[in-house]
Amino acid sequence: MLKYAIILLVICLIWRWALGSWPWEALRSKPTRSQALFKARKLLGVEENADRDQIKAAHKRLVAMVHPDRGGSNSAMQEANAARDLLLEELPDKGADIRVDADSEGTSQD
């Protein structure tokens, strides 16, 4: 019995070394887009129908708490930024905050 346990352990270690993940991680399903959106909304604390300003305000509040300068971690910051980006991508007016002021382009008041 111990012989089989050692063989199984060696196989698991080789799998981890070769593929970069444990064998049992391959059995888990990848999160779907809707699951990722749910997790992002939960992290930021916004409703399903939140608009751009609500998402940005919630992100700002979360970042104020998890920023590395305030005792947070880089991974928490990355998770907050990823949640914000994902929720902003889902809005119907994705490019709304990219506005070009045609009057200020190429004109100079010298």
MARDRENGU-752356 format. One record per atom (N, C-alpha, C, O, CB): residue in one letter; x, z, y. Coordinates in pm, whole numbers, plus 50000, padded with zeros to 5 digits. Atoms other than C-alpha are relative to their C-alpha. Glycine has a CB too. Layout:
<torpas>
AXZY
...
</torpas>
This chain:
<torpas>
M500825000049881
M500005000050000
M500875000050126
M500584992950223
M499065012149999
L499094999349887
L502835008750238
L500694986650021
L500984982650134
L501045011249979
K499375013149994
K504414975450156
K499134990150079
K499644982550161
K500274994749858
Y500925008949929
Y501304956750281
Y499875003650149
Y499734994850234
Y498625000349933
A500084995549861
A501134977750598
A501234995450078
A501114991350194
A499875015450006
I498765004349934
I504764969650679
I499984984950021
I500394980050127
I501245004149917
I500095014649987
I504184932550613
I499054996350113
I499354987550194
I499544993549867
L500975002549894
L501104933050839
L500595003350138
L500364996050234
L498725008349977
L499364996249874
L503074950951112
L501024989550042
L501084985950160
L500685013749987
V499005010349969
V505884925251092
V499314987250045
V499764980750140
V500894997249876
I500755011949960
I503364896751110
I499455001550142
I499534992150222
I498844997349902
C500524997549865
C501754912551418
C501104999150105
C500894993450212
C499335013750007
L498885000549906
L505124916651588
L500504985850021
L500834981850133
L501145008949952
I499575014049988
I506124880751513
I498994992150081
I499364984050166
I500194993649860
W501075006649923
W502754868651645
W500165003150148
W500104994250232
W498595004549949
R499854995749860
R503264888951965
R501214993250063
R501134988550177
R500145015550008
W498785006049948
W506804875652008
W499834984950020
W500284979450120
W501175002849905
A500125014549995
A505864839351938
A498934995350098
A499154985550170
A499684994649862
L501135004849919
L502534836552121
L499765008050128
L498995003750214
L498755000249917
G500144992249878
G502774863752384
G498755008650007
G498465014350112
G500024991050116
S501184991450004
S499594882052279
S499855005649860
S500405000249764
S498724992350044
W500234994050131
W498474904351997
W498984991849924
W498134985449986
W499545014750014
P500925008250080
P496574888051708
P498535003350026
P497694994350026
P500295001849853
W501404996249979
W493374907751778
W499484995650137
W498274995250158
W499845015049985
E500445005149870
E493314894852137
E499434985849988
E498634981650072
E501165000150100
A500525013450022
A492624859952000
A498545000549955
A497814990649970
A500854992649896
L501384998650047
L489354872951854
L499025002250115
L497844998950102
L499915011549901
R500884997749885
R487974882952195
R499674986950068
R500514978050080
R500655009650100
S500395012249929
S486034856552379
S500465000850145
S500575011650203
S498474997849993
K499595000849860
K487174845152720
K498775002650087
K497664998550052
K500644986250033
P501154997549914
P484974856953007
P499464986950060
P500234978150098
P500375009950112
T500625011849942
T482524831153131
T500005001250151
T500315011850206
T498564998149947
R500045000149855
R482134821453494
R498995010250052
R499255017050151
R499664986150053
S501014990649955
S478964842053526
S500455014449982
S500135023150064
S498694997749926
Q499454986550019
Q480714872653382
Q501055003150107
Q501115014450157
Q500625001349860
A498994997949896
A483584867953628
A499345002450135
A499805010850212
A500954987850008
L500734997949874
L481114865153917
L499385013950004
L499445020650107
L498904989350018
F500594986750006
F479324896753804
F501065010750027
F500835020150103
F499345002449863
K498914990349982
K482624915553786
K500504999950145
K500795010550201
K501174996849904
A499545000949860
A483674902754131
A499005006550093
A499385013750186
A500224985250040
R501034993649916
R480344913354285
R500035015149986
R499895022450084
R498604994849964
K499954985650026
K480614947354122
K501225006250068
K501125017150125
K500035002749849
L498784994949939
L484194951954245
L499855001250151
L500245011350211
L501194991049966
L500164999849855
L483334942954603
L498765007650044
L498655011550161
L499944985950053
G501204992649966
G479954960254591
G499014991950083
G498404997350176
G500365012450073
V500945008549927
V477874930954715
V498904995249907
V499074994949785
V500744987950063
E501135005150077
E474524917454604
E500244985649959
E501204979250004
E498705001150081
E499865013750050
E474034884254427
E499824989750110
E500434979050107
E499014997549889
N500295009549892
N472724867454743
N500785003350127
N500325000250237
N498504999850030
A499194996449883
A475484880454974
A500534987650068
A500894977850003
A501165009249959
D499475011549926
D476584857055249
D501495002050028
D502075012149989
D499224998050134
R498575000249973
R480104849055370
R500465012650076
R501495018550043
R500364987550078
D499614988449920
D480204877155628
D499955012949919
D500825021549935
D499115001250123
Q500104988050083
Q479044903555378
Q501155000749901
Q501695011549876
Q498665000249927
I498905000350097
I481654892655125
I501325003550069
I502115011450017
I500104986149934
K498764997149928
K484434893255384
K500065014650045
K501135020750040
K500134990850120
A500024986049958
A483344927555514
A500255009349881
A501005019049893
A498645003450066
A499784991950120
A483204941855161
A501454999149955
A502045009149912
A499054995649886
H498595001850037
H486644927355088
H500895008150093
H501855014550049
H500404985050005
K499204992649903
K488024942655405
K499945015149973
K500965022049983
K499514997150143
R500144985750032
R486634977155310
R500805003549875
R501485013849870
R498515003749980
L499284997350124
L488084974754960
L501504999450021
L502235007949969
L499594990049892
V498575001449975
V491484962955081
V500535012050078
V501665016450056
V500294987050077
A499574988149925
A491634992255323
A500265011849907
A501085020449937
A498955003750105
M499814988950095
M491375015455022
M501124997549900
M501825006949862
M498725002549925
V499055002750109
V493624997754770
V501314993850046
V502134989849963
V499374991049899
H498765006149948
H496384984454997
H501205008349958
H501145020649961
H499944998850154
P498814992650043
P499874993654873
P500545009650106
P501145019850070
P501084990349962
D499544990949895
D500695009455210
D499195012950004
D499625022750064
D499944993050135
R500864988150002
R497855034155150
R499925006149861
R498975013249830
R498594996450049
G499954994050132
G498805043554796
G499394991549891
G499324995849776
G499315013050002
G500565009050101
G497175014154619
G501094992349929
G502274995649940
G499014990350063
S499025007850075
S498854988454401
S499844985250031
S498814980750081
S499855002449849
N500055014449980
N499694951754422
N498964993549910
N498294984049951
N501374993849975
S500975006050092
S497544944254119
S498575002250050
S497724993450033
S500165006049858
A501334997649944
A494504960254287
A499744990650117
A498624985850134
A499865014750045
M500145009449889
M495124938854595
M499734985949947
M498874978849999
M501265000150088
Q500195013350058
Q495404907454383
Q498614998649940
Q497984988049951
Q501064997349893
E501345000450058
E492184916254202
E498934998950109
E497964991650093
E499755012549914
A500955000749888
A490354921754532
A500014986150063
A498954980650094
A500335010650106
N499915013449942
N491634888754671
N499394989549908
N498714980249954
N501464996550030
A500585009550096
A490674870154354
A498485000949999
A497804990749989
A500565002549860
A501454998249997
A487174885054365
A499414993650125
A498394986850118
A499635015049994
R500485006149875
R486754874654729
R500024984849991
R499054978250027
R500865004750119
D499875014650010
D488014839454661
D498954994149907
D498364983749937
D501404996249951
L500995004850096
L485734835354360
L498604999950060
L497864990250044
L500025008549874
L501344999349941
L482634846754547
L499854990150115
L498784984350132
L499725014350050
L500095009749891
L483434825254850
L499904985749947
L499244977250008
L501215001350093
E500105013350061
E483874794954622
E498584997049954
E498164985549955
E500964998949882
E501355001850053
E480384800354484
E498964997550108
E497854993050078
E499615012049920
L500975002149893
L478704798554824
L499734985050018
L500634976850000
L500505006250132
P500335014349984
P476874765754894
P500754993450115
P501004981350110
P498524998450021
D499295005649885
D478694761055228
D501475003949994
D501965011250080
D499365004850132
K498604996250025
K482264763755096
K500904997850121
K501715006450152
K500544992249883
G499085003249892
G483954747155392
G499525004250136
G499984998950237
G500254985550000
A500594996349872
A481964764555662
A500995006850094
A500885005650216
A498825009249977
D499074993249911
D484864785355790
D501224991650034
D502164996550095
D500445013049938
I498945009349960
I487124755055827
I499404991050107
I498784980850077
I500564991649877
R500585007649888
R486124742456167
R501134994550085
R502105001550115
R499045008950085
V499005006549916
V488114718056375
V499404998450138
V498334992550154
V500464986249940
D500455001349862
D487744720256749
D500554986850054
D501744985850085
D500455012250088
A499565013449958
A487884684056856
A500524999850143
A501364991550177
A498854990149986
D499574999749861
D488344693057222
D501455004850013
D502175000350102
D499095009050081
S498654994649985
S491574712257163
S501034991749927
S502234994249943
S500055014249950
E499045008250072
E493144686056938
E500634989750092
E499944981850156
E499334993249882
G499275010449928
G495794665557106
G499925000650150
G500554992450216
G499524987149957
T500074999249854
T494914676257460
T500795012150046
T500785022649981
T498535000950049
S499174989349945
S497184697557667
S499695001450148
S499604991450218
S501514997249977
Q500314997349860
Q496414713758002
Q501255004550074
Q501295015850123
Q498895010750011
D498764996449929
D499904713558158
D500004995250141
D500964997450214
D501204994449929
</torpas>
